[in-house]
Amino acid sequence: MTQRAPQVTADRNRAPALVSALLRGVVAAGLGLGALAVLVVVVWISSPYPDSGPDGALRAAAGIWLLAHGAGLVRPDTLSGVPAPVGVVPLLLAVGPLWLTHRAARDAADPEEGGPAPSRTGAFCAVTAGYLLVVAGAAAYARGGALRADPDTLAFPVAVVVAGAAAAGVWTAAGRPLGPLPSWSPLALQEAVARTLFRDRAEAACRSAAVGVAVLLGGGALLVAVALGRNAAVAQDAFLGLAGDWAGRIAVLLLAVALVPNAALWGASYGLGPGFALGAGATATPLGLDGAPAVPRFPLLAAVPELGPGSWPNWAAAAVPVAAALAVAWFTVRRAAPADVPRAQAWSWRETARVTLLAALGCGLATAVLAAWAGGPLGTGELSAFGPVWWLTGPAAFAWTAVIGVPAALLLRLWRLRTPGWAWRGDVADAQESPAADADAGDGRATYEEAFEDEFEGAYEEDAGGVAGRPRRRWAPWRGRGAADGDGGPGGPADPAPAKASAKAPGAAFGAQSGTVAGSDGPGFEPYDFLPTDPWHEKGAREARWASLQRSSGGLMADFPAGPAGLAEPAGTAGPAASGAGRGADGAAAKDAKAVKDTTDGQGADGDGPAATP
């Protein structure tokens, strides 16, 4: 009998998983292509004057689908006879193919059925290969149509875009880990990524960079919306002049909606300073529009500023990068100095500045990539350049977010770590009060034993995430440093009556904790602060303590000896020195007993506590 090797069994089980991943890539590409083909065919059917048959509509759909991946298209039928390139990618069309590729790779790397799953590398390669097979077929089919795909752009950027979406899907299936890096990467970089501190800082920088890009896009879209509102009549004339029937107007409307993210990026580039190109010889910046723009008749292009120098409404576009830089700083400081950690665990100012700088770099790189994708040629000659210049827009985004974001992050960090006056770090211990103490505090009927128990439990109660034996700390922005001393903080109410007992001495009993307890008139009251602080083993101190406890109990305590029973004075210790020491101790005990009697008599007379029992 021969035993089957485990490696052979694993390879045989992995082969169906790879085939399934390949089919997932084919299905993802087919879904995106089919949905766009249906939309194009519906528009073609509703058109009263179609230029070609259904085959031409399907070929045009294949070309538009390739354009959504970043491929360059060529229009061979032009008035001049020279093929014209089309390189402006509608970014909204690219969302569907990217999401389908991402989902196919994620499901292939982590199947829900519980069957055999391929390796991460195998899932990535299989899904990418299956998707690119459909891309090659669509490019071959679109060669005879009105929009042909440029073969040079199929490798870059189409293949790179598909591979990136598939890699993101596999990474999502793995839990989005930051490492480990491949074995061929530098050892120093592998060690840095393996550290938890590095991963935390990198995650914070990526999140802040994503927020900065989102704010830039939102601000750019707001600029475009305001400009379209000011030139609404021009946009309406352009929309109605492009098509006279409803089918054509619907097609123009769909194209304008697909180009809304492009317009947002154009507005963001305008606010950053480099602006965008309106042809080979014209550039629109906040300082003005120079050159002779070759603007086609399209509704979104009605937002282009007028010729001449810019004015204060144009300069106000600089608020967009300022808002993006402040957003990067705010989200970085939220991780650098969160509200639920002590001051010692917050990031240092160097770490905060470093992470903010990395977030600014990520924001600049992402803006450059999106700007390069949002622009391109629309023809030859003057129409060869449209949109933002990526190698100027990316550095401008980095400069704005770094120059404004880093100082803003440091100032925000100082503001969140402030302590005097309006402290929020929880550096003031919260005085705990029990319900029984609140009920008995007014009439003074609580005994000192109950007061001691309430004080002990309130001050040393263990929180859900705290450590036993430590006082709880709460967020108290209305209390300053002086709140711990019982003054109520800045602006708080003054104490109506002065405390009747002194502060706790260094040698006081264990239960003597500061705070308001039952039977007290002030926050500085201590249950046992009237006891003498002499060493407990001295005879006079023991007698005074027993006498004070007997008086404070209201006659409930019996007369117990101050010392252990059966112990007598050692022989030979009586003498003048011993007698003098005894008289001194008895005198001290008498003074302490008299002080206790005065205190208890005063409480009984005032009604603030239990009356002294003679």
TORDREN-326495 format. One line per field, with one value per residue (C-alpha): x, y, z. Coordinates in steps of 0.25 Angstrom, whole numbers. Example, Ala and Ser with C-alpha at 12.3 -4.5 7.8 and 13.67 -1.06 7.14 Angstrom:
REM residues 2
east (49; 55) $
north (-18; -4) $
up (31; 29) $
REM end
This chain:
REM residues 614
east (0; 5; 1; -3; 6; 0; 6; -1; -14; -13; -10; -21; -31; -25; -27; -42; -41; -32; -41; -53; -44; -42; -57; -59; -51; -58; -71; -67; -63; -75; -84; -78; -78; -92; -98; -91; -95; -110; -109; -103; -113; -125; -120; -118; -132; -138; -130; -139; -127; -117; -104; -101; -107; -107; -93; -88; -95; -89; -75; -76; -80; -68; -59; -66; -64; -49; -49; -54; -42; -32; -30; -28; -38; -37; -47; -44; -55; -52; -55; -40; -37; -27; -30; -34; -30; -40; -33; -43; -48; -61; -58; -72; -72; -59; -65; -73; -62; -53; -63; -66; -51; -49; -61; -57; -43; -48; -58; -48; -38; -48; -59; -72; -76; -64; -58; -43; -38; -26; -14; -14; -4; -12; -25; -19; -13; -25; -35; -26; -24; -39; -42; -31; -36; -49; -42; -34; -47; -54; -42; -42; -57; -56; -45; -56; -65; -65; -57; -44; -35; -21; -13; -2; -11; -16; -3; -3; -11; -22; -15; -9; -23; -29; -17; -18; -33; -30; -19; -28; -38; -28; -23; -37; -40; -27; -32; -24; -11; 1; 11; 19; 26; 31; 44; 51; 49; 60; 62; 61; 48; 42; 47; 40; 27; 27; 27; 13; 17; 20; 7; -1; 5; 4; -11; -13; -6; -14; -27; -23; -18; -32; -39; -31; -34; -49; -49; -42; -52; -63; -58; -55; -70; -75; -67; -72; -87; -85; -79; -91; -101; -95; -95; -108; -113; -100; -101; -116; -113; -101; -110; -122; -113; -106; -118; -132; -139; -141; -132; -121; -123; -123; -110; -104; -109; -103; -90; -90; -93; -82; -72; -76; -64; -55; -61; -59; -44; -43; -49; -39; -27; -33; -33; -19; -13; -8; -22; -26; -23; -34; -26; -11; -10; -20; -19; -30; -24; -29; -21; -28; -30; -19; -19; -30; -37; -43; -55; -65; -80; -83; -92; -81; -71; -80; -73; -60; -57; -57; -45; -36; -30; -37; -44; -47; -57; -47; -36; -47; -44; -32; -41; -42; -28; -28; -40; -33; -20; -28; -36; -23; -17; -30; -31; -16; -18; -30; -20; -9; -16; -29; -38; -39; -24; -15; -5; 7; 2; -1; 9; 21; 21; 31; 23; 10; 18; 24; 10; 4; 15; 13; -2; 1; 10; -1; -11; -1; 1; -14; -17; -7; -12; -26; -22; -15; -27; -37; -31; -26; -27; -40; -34; -22; -16; -22; -31; -19; -18; -30; -31; -21; -6; -3; 11; 7; -6; 1; 12; 3; -6; 6; 11; -3; -5; 9; 11; -3; -5; 7; 7; -8; -6; 4; -5; -17; -9; -5; -19; -24; -13; -16; -18; -19; -33; -41; -34; -41; -30; -37; -25; -35; -41; -56; -61; -71; -84; -93; -108; -108; -98; -107; -119; -113; -104; -115; -119; -106; -111; -100; -90; -75; -75; -84; -77; -64; -70; -76; -63; -55; -64; -66; -51; -46; -58; -52; -56; -59; -46; -38; -29; -34; -29; -28; -37; -46; -44; -55; -55; -58; -56; -63; -53; -39; -28; -34; -46; -38; -37; -52; -53; -63; -54; -53; -67; -73; -81; -73; -74; -85; -78; -63; -59; -59; -47; -33; -27; -22; -9; 2; 0; -15; -23; -24; -39; -37; -40; -43; -57; -71; -77; -89; -90; -79; -81; -70; -62; -50; -57; -50; -57; -45; -37; -40; -32; -18; -7; 3; 8; -2; 7; 8; -1; -6; -10; -18; -26; -29; -34; -43; -49; -52; -58; -67; -72; -74; -82; -93; -91; -92; -78; -74; -62; -51; -37; -27; -17; -17; -22; -13; -1; 5; 16; 30; 36; 46; 41; 34; 42; 43; 46; 35; 25; 29; 26; 13; 9; 13; 5; -7; -7; -6; -18; -26; -24; -28; -40; -44; -42; -51; -62; -62; -63; -75; -82; -81; -87; -98; -101; -101; -109; -98; -95; -99; -100; -89; -93; -88) $
north (0; 14; 26; 39; 50; 62; 72; 65; 65; 80; 83; 75; 82; 96; 94; 96; 108; 114; 111; 117; 130; 131; 130; 140; 150; 147; 149; 162; 168; 162; 169; 182; 181; 176; 187; 198; 191; 191; 206; 209; 200; 207; 221; 216; 210; 223; 232; 236; 237; 226; 227; 212; 198; 190; 185; 199; 202; 190; 193; 207; 201; 193; 205; 213; 201; 201; 216; 214; 206; 217; 213; 223; 223; 228; 234; 230; 238; 253; 265; 267; 252; 251; 241; 249; 243; 243; 242; 249; 237; 239; 235; 231; 220; 215; 212; 200; 192; 195; 191; 178; 174; 177; 168; 157; 156; 157; 146; 137; 139; 136; 128; 128; 113; 108; 100; 100; 114; 117; 125; 140; 140; 130; 137; 150; 145; 136; 148; 158; 148; 145; 160; 163; 152; 160; 173; 167; 162; 175; 183; 173; 175; 190; 191; 193; 203; 218; 218; 209; 206; 209; 197; 204; 208; 193; 190; 203; 208; 197; 185; 193; 198; 184; 178; 189; 186; 171; 173; 182; 171; 161; 170; 173; 158; 156; 167; 179; 176; 185; 174; 165; 170; 161; 154; 162; 175; 182; 176; 190; 192; 179; 181; 195; 189; 178; 188; 191; 206; 207; 201; 210; 222; 218; 215; 229; 235; 228; 231; 246; 246; 240; 251; 262; 257; 255; 270; 274; 267; 273; 287; 286; 281; 293; 302; 296; 297; 312; 315; 307; 315; 328; 324; 316; 322; 318; 304; 303; 308; 298; 287; 290; 293; 279; 271; 275; 262; 255; 243; 252; 261; 248; 244; 258; 258; 244; 248; 261; 252; 243; 255; 261; 255; 261; 274; 273; 270; 282; 291; 285; 288; 302; 304; 299; 309; 302; 302; 294; 295; 298; 295; 295; 310; 314; 312; 316; 319; 328; 339; 339; 332; 334; 330; 327; 315; 304; 301; 291; 294; 286; 289; 287; 296; 307; 308; 313; 327; 338; 344; 354; 355; 349; 356; 353; 342; 335; 337; 331; 317; 316; 313; 299; 294; 302; 293; 281; 284; 287; 274; 266; 273; 270; 255; 253; 260; 251; 239; 247; 252; 245; 249; 235; 234; 241; 252; 242; 233; 244; 245; 255; 267; 261; 248; 257; 266; 254; 247; 260; 261; 247; 249; 262; 253; 243; 254; 260; 246; 243; 256; 255; 241; 246; 258; 250; 241; 253; 260; 257; 260; 262; 264; 269; 283; 292; 281; 272; 276; 277; 277; 279; 276; 265; 268; 282; 278; 268; 276; 288; 279; 274; 288; 293; 282; 281; 296; 298; 285; 282; 295; 294; 279; 284; 295; 286; 276; 287; 291; 277; 274; 287; 286; 299; 305; 296; 283; 271; 261; 255; 260; 264; 253; 252; 252; 240; 241; 229; 230; 227; 238; 248; 244; 245; 258; 268; 262; 258; 244; 236; 229; 230; 215; 218; 230; 222; 211; 221; 229; 216; 210; 223; 227; 213; 207; 199; 204; 195; 197; 203; 197; 194; 203; 216; 227; 229; 241; 248; 258; 271; 283; 293; 289; 294; 290; 296; 287; 276; 286; 287; 301; 296; 300; 314; 320; 310; 313; 316; 307; 313; 309; 307; 293; 289; 279; 281; 274; 260; 259; 250; 240; 239; 226; 218; 221; 236; 241; 254; 258; 261; 250; 248; 257; 267; 281; 283; 276; 275; 267; 255; 244; 241; 254; 257; 245; 247; 244; 239; 225; 214; 206; 218; 215; 229; 230; 216; 221; 234; 227; 217; 229; 237; 224; 222; 236; 237; 223; 230; 220; 207; 203; 196; 199; 191; 192; 200; 189; 174; 167; 159; 169; 176; 186; 179; 178; 189; 199; 208; 219; 234; 234; 224; 232; 245; 238; 233; 246; 252; 242; 244; 259; 257; 247; 257; 268; 260; 255; 269; 273; 262; 266; 280; 276; 266; 276; 287; 277; 273; 288; 292; 280; 276; 263; 253; 260; 256; 246; 250) $
up (0; -4; 4; -3; 0; 7; -3; -15; -8; -4; -19; -24; -14; -18; -33; -33; -24; -34; -45; -37; -35; -50; -53; -42; -50; -63; -57; -50; -64; -71; -61; -63; -78; -79; -70; -78; -91; -87; -84; -97; -105; -98; -102; -116; -117; -112; -122; -133; -143; -140; -147; -147; -144; -132; -135; -135; -121; -115; -120; -115; -101; -101; -104; -93; -83; -86; -85; -70; -67; -72; -86; -97; -108; -123; -132; -146; -153; -151; -161; -163; -165; -154; -143; -130; -116; -105; -91; -81; -72; -66; -52; -48; -58; -52; -39; -44; -50; -38; -28; -36; -37; -22; -18; -27; -22; -7; -9; -16; -5; 6; 1; 9; 6; 14; 3; -1; -3; -11; -6; -6; -17; -25; -23; -28; -40; -44; -42; -50; -61; -63; -63; -73; -82; -84; -85; -97; -104; -102; -108; -120; -122; -121; -132; -143; -136; -135; -122; -123; -111; -112; -110; -103; -91; -89; -81; -74; -68; -70; -65; -54; -49; -50; -42; -32; -29; -28; -19; -10; -10; -5; 5; 10; 11; 20; 30; 24; 31; 30; 28; 27; 15; 4; 7; -4; 3; 11; 25; 32; 25; 30; 44; 44; 39; 49; 60; 66; 68; 53; 49; 58; 53; 38; 40; 46; 35; 24; 31; 32; 17; 13; 20; 14; 0; 3; 8; -5; -13; -5; -6; -21; -23; -15; -24; -36; -31; -27; -41; -48; -40; -44; -59; -59; -72; -79; -74; -78; -92; -94; -89; -98; -110; -110; -113; -117; -113; -100; -103; -106; -94; -85; -91; -89; -74; -72; -77; -69; -56; -59; -60; -47; -39; -50; -48; -33; -36; -45; -35; -24; -33; -36; -21; -19; -28; -41; -47; -59; -74; -84; -96; -100; -98; -87; -72; -61; -47; -36; -41; -54; -67; -77; -92; -102; -96; -106; -98; -104; -102; -90; -77; -67; -74; -71; -58; -64; -59; -69; -76; -69; -55; -43; -32; -17; -20; -28; -17; -7; -14; -5; 7; 1; 3; 17; 21; 16; 24; 37; 35; 34; 46; 54; 51; 54; 67; 71; 70; 76; 89; 90; 102; 109; 111; 122; 118; 119; 108; 98; 86; 87; 78; 69; 67; 64; 54; 47; 46; 41; 30; 26; 24; 16; 7; 5; 2; -8; -15; -16; -21; -32; -36; -37; -44; -55; -56; -57; -69; -83; -97; -105; -118; -125; -126; -116; -110; -107; -92; -83; -68; -56; -57; -48; -46; -41; -33; -25; -19; -17; -8; 0; 2; 7; 16; 22; 24; 30; 36; 44; 52; 54; 59; 69; 74; 75; 83; 93; 94; 97; 107; 115; 130; 137; 139; 129; 132; 124; 127; 139; 149; 159; 168; 169; 183; 183; 191; 195; 196; 211; 213; 205; 213; 226; 224; 227; 241; 246; 251; 243; 252; 250; 246; 234; 230; 230; 221; 211; 210; 208; 197; 190; 189; 186; 178; 166; 152; 140; 134; 146; 156; 170; 181; 172; 173; 161; 152; 144; 133; 140; 131; 140; 152; 153; 162; 174; 173; 180; 192; 193; 187; 176; 164; 157; 158; 167; 180; 192; 204; 213; 226; 229; 232; 246; 245; 241; 229; 230; 237; 231; 242; 242; 241; 228; 227; 228; 213; 208; 203; 208; 216; 225; 237; 232; 230; 220; 209; 218; 229; 234; 242; 251; 250; 265; 269; 274; 265; 275; 274; 277; 286; 296; 309; 309; 295; 296; 308; 300; 288; 296; 304; 291; 284; 296; 296; 281; 282; 291; 302; 294; 296; 309; 318; 312; 316; 308; 307; 306; 318; 326; 323; 335; 337; 337; 351; 354; 345; 355; 360; 359; 344; 341; 350; 343; 329; 334; 339; 326; 318; 327; 325; 310; 311; 319; 310; 298; 305; 308; 294; 289; 300; 295; 280; 283; 292; 281; 271; 280; 283; 268; 264; 254; 259; 271; 285; 294; 305; 319) $
REM end
